[in-house]
Amino acid sequence: MALVSDLINLNLTDSTPKIIAEYIWIGGSGMDLRSKARTLSGPVDDPKKLPKWNYDGSSTGQAPGEDSEVILYPQAIFKDPFRRGNNILVMCDAYTPAGEPIPTNKRCAAAKIFSNPEVEKEVPWYGIEQEYTLLQREINWPLGWPQGGFPGPQGPYYCGIGADKAFGRDIVDAHYKACLYAGINISGINGEVMPGQWEFQVGPAVGISAGDELWVARYILERITEIAGVVVSFDPKPIPGDWNGAGAHTNYSTKSMREEGGYEVIKKAIEKMGLRHKEHIAAYGDGNERRLTGRHETADINTFLWGVANRGASIRVGRDTEKEGKGYFEDRRPASNMDPYVVTSMIAETTILWNKS
Amino acid sequence: MSLLNDLINLDLTDSTKKIIAEYIWIGGSGMDLRSKARTLPKPESDPKKLPKWNYDGSSTGQAPGEDSEVILYPQAIFKDPFRGGNNILVICDAYTPTGEPIPTNKRHAAAKIFSHPEVEKEVPWYGIEQEYTLLQKDINWPLGWPKGGFPGPQGPYYCGIGADKAFGRDVVDAHYKACLYAGINISGINGEVMPGQWEFQVGPSVGISAGDEVWAARYILERITEIAGVVVSFDPKPIPGDWNGAGAHTNYSTKSMRDEGGYEIIKKAIEKLGLRHKEHIAAYGEGNERRLTGHHETANINTFKWGVANRGASIRVGRDTEQEGKGYFEDRRPASNMDPYVVTSMIAETTILL
C-alpha cells in the first residue's frame, strides 16, 4: 500500500499556489500550546499581511460558552518544518473581539515595554537556555529510566554519549535542524546533568522576538515529541531528590553593556535586579521553589546573590565579561516553565526603566 | 515492502497516455462509500465527457438480484492523490437503467434545487466543518485511548499538541495535503475537544459542488485511514457521557447576505429556518438526538435558538458578521453523518424558495 508519509510529504508547490498556515497560540494555563491550520491563497512573508482569525476560547479556558470567540493576531512567521514547501507557522497572541488582550496574553504588555523609546535605544539582546525533560508516554517517568526504578547517580550524563547515558537524542537533533529550517535563531544544544534532560539555546534575539522564537521552538519540540511518542515536560523539578531541576537561564545585555565601560552598567543593572528579587521570582515560573534550593547549581529562592563564574548564584557574570570590561550577564533564576515574554520584558523594565525610589 | 511501493508509485505518464479513473458512489446505507476503477484512453478534465458506467446494486442494497444494474453518471472530477499522474477520482450519482435516480441518490434532487433560477441568482456559498473520530481497528475504541479505560477529561485536547494530547495527526495532515492536491477546497483542520476527534473544513463552495467536495474529502479520508490501519467513524456521539459529539456545522450565505444590508436578510433567513426546525432536524443525520443534548456546545434537539458568538445555539452568527452588517451564519445542528447534498439544498430551499 502507498504510505501515509508519501501524502504527508507531498510537495504541493507544483499543484497549487495555495499554502497552509498553522496559527499557534498559548492556552488558558499559560503553558499549553494550541494550534490549528488554514489554507491561504498564496505565500505570505509579512505577519501584518496575514488575516486575523479566531478560536473557541470556551474550549481552552479562555472565554465563556455564550461569548466564546477569541481573536488571534498574527505576530511572527516561521517556515513550517513539518509541511515544508511554502507552508508556514504563525505565532499569534489573543484578544477579545473589542481588541483588548485577554488575561493570559503576556505578549501585548511585553511588546509595549519593548517599544518604549528608552528600551528600544538600548537594543536588548536575549539568549535563553531552555531545559526540558523527556518522559515515557504512559508512565510519565523519564525516558531511559527503568520502570519502577532509577538510573545510576548524576555524573556521566552531562553532554554524554552512548546508549546508557544519552536518552532521546533523535528528538533533540531533529528539533535542532527543524528550528534552523524554520528560521529560529537556535544557537546550540546539549545533554543535561539529569539523564533524559536536555537543553537548547535560542539567541541572541532582540526584544520581543526572543519570546516569539522561544515559544515557536517549544511548539516545534512538542510536535516532534508527539511524532516520537514521548512526552515533553517543562516542570522545573520533575524528579524530587538528588536530581537536577530544569531552568531557563536568561542571558541579557544592552547596548551600553556591550560597549566600553559596560561592566559598570552591568553591575548597576544587577543591583536593581537585586532590589526587585521578590517581584522577579514571583514571575519566573510556577513551582520554582522546588528547584531553587541552593543545591544542584541553583541559588536558594529567598537569596539574591551574584558572582563571576558562579553557578550557585542567582546571577552569574562570565569571566570574559569581567576581563573585557563589557558583555552580558546570566539570570539563572527563571524556571523551565517561565513565560519568555514576561521574563525578557521584566528584565528590560527593571534594568532600563525602573528607578529605585 | 519497498518493491510494492515502487510499483504503486509508478509514474505512468512516460509509458502510456492511458489514465485510471476511480468511480465513487454512495451505497445503500447512505453513508457507505464505494468505488471501482477503469482505464480510460487519455486524460480527461470534463465530467460530461466521461463515460457512464454501472455496478452491481444487489451487492450494495440498492437493487434486486434479478435486475441488479445501477447506472453511474459522472458528476465531478478530482485529481487522484493515491495514484498521482493524470489519474482521477470521479464523484458519481446513481440511476436506474431507465434514467430515474435510485432512492438513495440525494444529489439529483439537490441539483434541481440548485439550478432553480431564484437559487442560482443568490449564488449560495457553503463552508462545512466535518468532524470525525478515529478508532483503533480491532476494538473500535478511540485512537490513543487506553484499552478498557478512558483518557483524562476534556480540556487539553482542543487544538492540542504532544503525544499525550493529539492522536492521529499523521492521518489528518496527510488528508489535508491530499485534498489540496486533489483540487478540493479544503480550508483548514483542527484537533477537536474529544481526544482522537478531528475536524476539516471544506469551502467556500458554491451550490452542488459543496456536496461533491465533502463526499470526495470523506472518500479520501477513509482511504487514508485504510492505509494507516485505523477506522474512521462519522457517528455523531461515538462515546456516551461527558465526551463531545461530532457534528458537521454548515456555514451559509447568499449574495444578498454578503451585500450591504445583509444582516437583515440573515435574520429573516434564520427565522424561516426556525419555522421548519423539525423538518430540518429529521434530515440532519441519524442518531443526532444522542448528540444534541444542550450540553457539550450543542443546543437541545427540540429547541431552536440562535445567537451571536453563542456555541450553545442551534444557529450561531459570528461577531464580524454582526459588526459589519453582512456576512454568513452557521447552522450547528447537522450531525457528522449528515448527507451534504440534503443539508445544503434544504437550507437553500428553506431560505430562498419558501
Interface residues (C-beta under 8 A of the other chain):
Chain A: M1 A2 L3 V4 S5 D6 L7 I8 L10 L12 S15 T16 K18 I20 G27 D32 L33 R34 S35 K36 A37 R38 T39 N54 Y55 D56 S58 S59 T60 G61 G65 E66 D67 S68 E69 F82 R83 P97 R137 E138 Y219 E222 R223 T225 E226 I227 A228 G229 V230 V231 V232
Chain B: L4 N5 I8 N9 K79 P81 F82 P146 G155 P156 Y158 C159 G160 I161 G162 A163 D164 K165 A166 R169 D170 V171 D173 A174 H175 Y176 K177 A178 L180 Y181 G183 I186 S187 G188 I189 N190 G191 V193 I224 E226 I227 A228 E297 G307 A309 N310 R311 G312 G318 R319 Q323
